[in-house]
């Protein structure tokens, strides 16, 4: 069977998460739960469907940016829809300026996305208090947008779009909304979520689930009071985020997992965050991890030949790579980071049509290595060497910038969490010199 180049290029696009509800994307999905320490997304779904089918829940989900969280959340969405829930999924960075987020911004975003999602199934809400409040807000801002003249979701969308582009407007919004936070939450519950749940149940649905993706991309800036933005939102104000009367899933920054604030965070929400770890390509002691590598190889080959049975797919490897060793080198250098694997593959495809040669792959790896090298200073190197020397370290907050920058990867095995160096950095002279002396 000849390789369909156009489809392969599209499937290898690193910026597009798989939408499992779509038949073609379902063919590309690989289940990595057996090497990630468990199926965290199924645990989230079970909490909603089995443990709390009638009571609202709030759950937290995290992992490295690009490790496959959005794909797993789309899988969760599809599974819950099969269980007859109405699911509103959205990417938070479309509504929010991630370097400057407050509670009122998140509440507005949820109100906007839920009302818009309900309108798609014929449920149009008329939230009296909120419309009155926004008319007052428009007057104070002298905005040309009249919420009363358009649907509620379109009105909020206009506000959030303008606020995202204007720091001044964000400041004005917060001055107006912050003193009204409790009333806003009560109104969202009474005028949107409670009404929505009743109307959805009248349509035969079991309830409403809201998935706020990409909140893990909130910038780790320090506020004027010295608190990080993520600590302020999810720890200091977490009680308000969980007060909404529906099933909620928030993605949160990975740094919170390794923060001293983790116990307070878990207490605020009444549950520990669920972590989607990286796919290990090596064991914590450095030996190749065959099962992880096999699944990653399968992930690449299914994008090339999604229509073929697995055993026949491997027979076509010479159409994609010049040898099986080149494919193994690709998955090993990715470190089990999904987006990096696709990005390296895409980089090879940009340099030439398949079969991808060892020389082309090594060229892409060199470019990646040199780009990363230029970003790391001496202090970060010292932290990296400390982290990989103490693989059993569970929660050093100093490592958070390394995790966010993808210099350091986090894995799980039967003994718990451990840290590994981004394999591209293991190609550098700096690392090899350090390794030779240790």
C-alpha positions in Angstrom: 0.0 0.0 0.0 1.6 3.3 -1.0 2.1 6.0 1.6 -0.5 8.9 1.3 1.9 11.8 1.7 -0.8 14.5 2.1 -2.6 12.6 4.8 0.7 11.7 6.6 1.8 15.4 6.6 -1.5 16.4 8.1 -1.5 13.7 10.7 2.1 14.6 11.8 1.1 18.2 12.5 2.4 18.8 16.0 0.0 21.7 16.8 -3.2 19.7 16.4 -4.5 17.5 19.2 -6.5 14.5 18.3 -10.3 14.9 18.5 -11.4 11.4 19.4 -15.0 12.1 18.4 -13.9 12.3 14.8 -13.5 8.9 13.1 -10.2 9.6 11.4 -8.6 10.9 14.6 -9.8 7.8 16.5 -7.6 5.7 14.2 -4.5 7.6 15.4 -5.1 7.3 19.1 -2.7 5.1 21.1 -3.5 4.1 24.7 -0.4 4.9 26.8 -2.0 4.3 30.2 0.0 1.0 30.8 3.3 2.9 30.8 2.0 6.1 32.5 1.1 4.6 35.8 -2.6 4.4 35.1 -5.5 5.9 33.2 -6.0 9.2 34.9 -8.7 10.4 32.5 -10.8 7.3 33.1 -10.5 8.1 36.8 -11.8 11.6 36.2 -14.7 10.2 34.2 -15.5 7.5 36.8 -15.7 10.2 39.6 -18.4 11.9 37.5 -20.4 8.9 36.3 -20.1 6.5 39.2 -19.1 8.3 42.4 -21.0 11.5 42.0 -23.6 11.3 39.2 -26.0 13.9 40.8 -23.6 16.1 42.9 -21.3 18.7 41.2 -17.5 17.8 41.2 -14.4 19.8 40.6 -11.3 18.0 39.4 -7.8 19.1 38.5 -5.7 17.8 35.7 -2.1 18.5 34.9 1.1 17.4 33.0 3.8 18.8 30.8 2.5 21.2 28.1 2.4 19.1 25.0 2.3 15.7 26.7 -1.2 14.9 25.3 -3.6 16.3 27.9 -5.9 17.9 25.3 -6.1 14.6 23.4 -7.0 12.8 26.6 -9.6 15.4 27.5 -11.2 15.0 24.1 -11.3 11.2 24.9 -13.0 12.1 28.2 -15.5 14.3 26.4 -16.4 11.6 24.0 -16.8 9.0 26.8 -19.0 11.3 28.9 -21.1 12.1 25.9 -21.7 8.4 25.4 -22.8 8.3 29.0 -25.4 11.0 28.0 -23.8 14.1 29.5 -23.7 17.4 27.8 -20.0 18.4 27.7 -18.7 22.0 27.1 -15.0 21.8 26.2 -13.0 25.0 25.5 -9.4 26.2 25.3 -9.0 29.0 27.9 -6.2 30.9 26.1 -8.7 31.8 23.4 -10.6 34.0 25.9 -7.8 34.9 28.4 -4.5 36.8 28.3 -2.4 34.2 30.0 0.1 36.6 31.5 -2.7 38.5 33.3 -5.6 36.4 34.7 -7.9 36.9 37.6 -10.9 35.1 39.0 -13.4 37.4 37.3 -11.8 36.6 34.0 -12.3 32.8 34.5 -15.9 33.3 35.7 -16.7 35.4 32.6 -15.1 32.8 30.3 -17.1 30.0 31.8 -20.3 31.9 31.6 -19.6 32.7 27.9 -18.5 29.2 26.9 -21.4 27.4 28.7 -24.1 29.7 27.3 -22.6 29.4 23.8 -22.4 25.6 24.2 -26.0 25.4 25.4 -27.2 27.5 22.4 -25.7 24.9 20.1 -28.3 22.4 21.5 -31.2 24.9 21.4 -31.1 26.1 25.0 -31.1 29.9 25.1 -30.8 31.5 28.6 -31.9 34.9 29.8 -29.9 35.5 32.9 -31.6 38.6 34.4 -29.1 39.6 37.1 -26.1 39.0 34.8 -27.6 41.0 31.9 -28.4 43.9 34.3 -24.9 43.8 35.7 -23.3 43.8 32.2 -25.5 46.7 31.1 -24.2 48.6 34.1 -20.7 47.5 33.2 -21.0 48.6 29.6 -22.2 52.0 30.8 -19.3 52.4 33.1 -16.9 51.5 30.3 -18.7 53.5 27.7 -18.5 50.5 25.5 -20.5 50.4 22.2 -21.5 46.8 22.9 -25.1 46.5 24.1 -25.6 43.1 25.8 -29.4 43.5 25.7 -29.4 43.7 21.9 -27.6 40.4 21.3 -27.6 37.0 22.8 -26.0 36.8 26.2 -23.1 34.6 25.0 -22.3 37.0 22.1 -22.4 39.9 24.5 -19.9 38.3 26.9 -17.7 37.1 24.0 -17.4 40.8 22.9 -16.4 41.8 26.4 -13.8 39.0 26.8 -12.3 39.6 23.4 -11.8 43.3 24.1 -10.5 42.6 27.6 -7.9 40.1 26.2 -6.5 42.8 23.9 -6.6 45.7 26.4 -4.8 45.8 29.8 -6.7 49.0 30.6 -10.1 47.3 30.0 -9.1 44.3 32.0 -8.2 46.6 34.9 -11.6 48.4 34.6 -13.5 45.1 34.4 -11.9 43.8 37.6 -12.5 47.0 39.5 -16.2 46.6 38.6 -16.5 42.8 39.0 -14.2 41.9 41.9 -16.5 43.4 44.6 -19.4 41.4 43.0 -17.6 38.0 42.8 -19.9 36.2 45.2 -23.0 37.6 43.5 -21.6 36.7 40.1 -21.0 33.1 41.2 -24.5 32.9 42.7 -26.0 34.3 39.5 -24.0 31.9 37.2 -25.3 29.0 39.4 -28.9 30.2 39.6 -29.4 31.8 36.1 -27.1 29.6 34.0 -26.0 26.3 35.5 -29.1 25.3 37.5 -31.4 26.2 34.6 -29.1 24.5 32.1 -29.1 21.2 34.2 -32.9 21.2 34.4 -33.3 21.8 30.6 -30.7 19.3 29.7 -32.4 16.7 32.0 -35.7 17.5 30.2 -33.8 16.6 26.9 -32.8 13.3 28.5 -29.3 14.3 29.5 -27.7 13.3 32.8 -26.1 16.7 33.4 -23.5 19.3 32.4 -19.8 18.9 32.4 -17.4 21.8 31.8 -13.8 21.2 30.7 -11.5 24.3 30.9 -8.4 23.3 29.0 -5.1 25.2 28.7 -5.3 26.9 32.1 -2.0 25.1 32.6 -0.5 27.7 30.3 -1.0 30.5 32.7 2.3 32.4 33.0 4.3 31.8 36.2 4.6 35.6 36.9 4.7 37.0 40.4 1.9 39.3 41.5 2.5 42.5 43.5 1.8 40.6 46.7 4.6 38.1 45.9 2.3 35.2 45.1 2.6 33.4 41.8 -0.3 33.8 39.5 -1.1 30.1 39.7 -0.9 30.0 43.5 -3.2 33.0 43.7 -5.9 31.5 41.3 -6.0 27.9 42.4 -4.9 28.0 46.0 -5.9 31.4 47.4 -9.1 31.6 45.2 -9.7 27.9 44.6 -12.7 27.9 46.9 -14.5 30.2 44.5 -13.5 28.2 41.4 -15.2 25.1 42.9 -18.4 26.7 43.8 -20.0 26.4 40.4 -22.9 23.9 40.2 -21.8 21.5 37.5 -19.0 19.0 36.9 -15.8 21.0 36.3 -12.4 19.9 35.1 -9.6 22.5 35.2 -6.2 22.0 33.8 -3.6 23.5 36.1 0.1 24.3 35.8 2.5 21.4 36.4 4.4 23.6 38.8 1.7 23.2 41.4 2.4 19.5 41.7 5.9 20.2 42.9 4.9 23.3 45.0 4.9 23.5 48.8 1.3 24.7 48.2 0.1 21.2 47.0 -1.4 20.2 50.3 -3.4 23.5 50.5 -4.4 23.0 46.8 -5.7 19.5 47.5 -7.6 20.6 50.6 -9.2 23.6 48.7 -10.6 21.3 46.0 -11.1 18.2 48.2 -9.1 16.1 45.7 -5.5 15.7 44.6 -4.7 16.8 41.0 -4.6 14.1 38.4 -1.2 13.9 36.6 -0.6 12.8 33.0 3.1 11.9 33.1 5.4 11.5 30.2 5.9 8.2 28.3 9.2 6.7 29.5 11.7 5.7 26.8 14.2 4.7 29.5 14.0 3.3 33.0 14.9 5.5 35.9 18.3 3.8 35.9 18.9 4.6 32.3 18.2 1.3 30.4 16.0 1.4 27.3 12.3 0.9 28.2 11.0 -1.4 25.4 7.3 -1.1 26.1 7.3 2.7 26.0 9.4 2.8 22.9 7.1 0.3 21.1 4.0 2.4 21.8 5.7 5.6 20.6 6.8 3.8 17.4 3.2 2.6 17.0 2.1 6.2 17.4 4.3 7.3 14.4 3.5 4.4 12.1 -0.3 4.6 12.6 -0.1 8.2 11.3 1.5 6.9 8.2 -0.8 3.9 7.6 -4.0 4.4 9.7 -6.0 2.0 7.5 -3.7 -1.0 7.8 -3.8 -3.6 10.6 -0.9 -3.3 13.0 1.1 -6.3 11.7 0.8 -5.0 8.1 1.7 -1.5 9.1 5.2 -2.6 10.3 5.8 -4.2 6.9 5.6 -0.8 5.3 8.3 0.8 7.5 10.7 1.2 4.6 8.3 3.7 3.0 8.6 6.0 6.1 12.1 5.4 7.4 15.4 4.2 5.9 15.6 1.7 8.7 13.9 0.6 12.0 16.9 2.1 13.8 16.0 5.6 12.5 12.5 5.2 14.0 13.9 4.0 17.3 16.3 6.9 17.4 13.4 9.3 16.8 11.3 8.0 19.6 14.2 7.8 22.0 15.3 11.4 21.4 11.7 12.6 22.0 11.9 11.5 25.6 8.3 10.4 25.4 7.0 13.9 25.0 4.1 13.7 22.5 4.3 17.1 20.9 8.2 16.9 20.7 7.9 13.6 19.0 5.5 15.0 16.4 7.6 18.2 16.1 10.8 16.3 15.4 9.0 14.1 12.9 7.5 17.2 11.2 11.0 18.8 11.1 12.2 15.7 9.2 9.3 15.9 6.7 10.1 19.6 6.1 13.6 18.6 5.0 12.5 16.0 2.5 9.9 13.4 1.6 10.0 9.9 3.2 11.7 7.6 3.6 13.3 9.7 6.4 17.0 9.0 6.5 19.3 8.8 9.6 21.2 11.8 8.2 18.0 14.0 8.0 17.0 13.0 11.5 20.4 13.8 12.9 20.3 17.2 11.3 17.0 18.0 12.9 18.3 16.8 16.3 21.4 19.0 15.9 19.2 22.0 15.2 17.1 21.2 18.3 20.2 20.7 20.5 21.8 24.0 19.5 18.5 25.9 20.0 18.1 24.5 23.5 21.7 25.0 24.4 21.4 28.7 23.8 18.6 29.0 26.4 20.3 27.4 29.4 22.5 29.3 31.8 25.1 28.0 34.3 22.7 28.0 37.2 20.1 26.0 35.3 22.7 23.4 34.3 23.6 23.0 38.0 20.0 22.4 38.8 19.6 19.9 36.0 22.6 17.9 37.2 21.2 18.0 40.7 17.8 16.8 39.5 19.1 13.9 37.4 21.5 12.9 40.2 18.6 12.6 42.7 16.0 10.7 40.6 13.9 9.9 43.6 13.4 13.6 44.4 9.6 14.2 44.7 9.0 17.9 45.1 11.9 20.4 44.7 10.2 23.7 43.8 13.4 24.9 42.3 12.9 22.5 39.4 9.7 24.1 38.3 11.3 26.4 35.7 13.2 23.4 34.3 10.0 21.4 33.9 8.2 24.3 32.3 11.0 24.9 29.8 11.1 21.2 29.0 14.7 20.9 30.0 13.6 18.3 32.6 10.9 15.6 32.1 8.8 14.0 34.8 7.9 10.3 34.7 6.1 7.7 36.8 6.8 4.0 37.4 5.9 1.5 40.0 8.1 3.2 42.5 6.6 6.7 42.0 7.7 9.8 40.2 11.2 10.5 38.9 13.0 13.1 36.8 14.9 12.6 33.5 16.9 15.0 31.3 15.4 16.0 28.0 17.3 13.5 25.8 18.3 16.3 23.3 20.3 17.9 26.1 22.1 14.5 26.7 23.6 15.1 23.2 25.5 18.2 24.4 29.2 18.4 25.2 28.3 20.0 28.5 26.3 17.0 29.7 28.8 14.5 28.3 31.6 16.2 30.2 29.6 16.2 33.4 28.7 12.5 32.9 32.3 11.6 32.3 33.2 13.0 35.8 30.3 11.3 37.6 
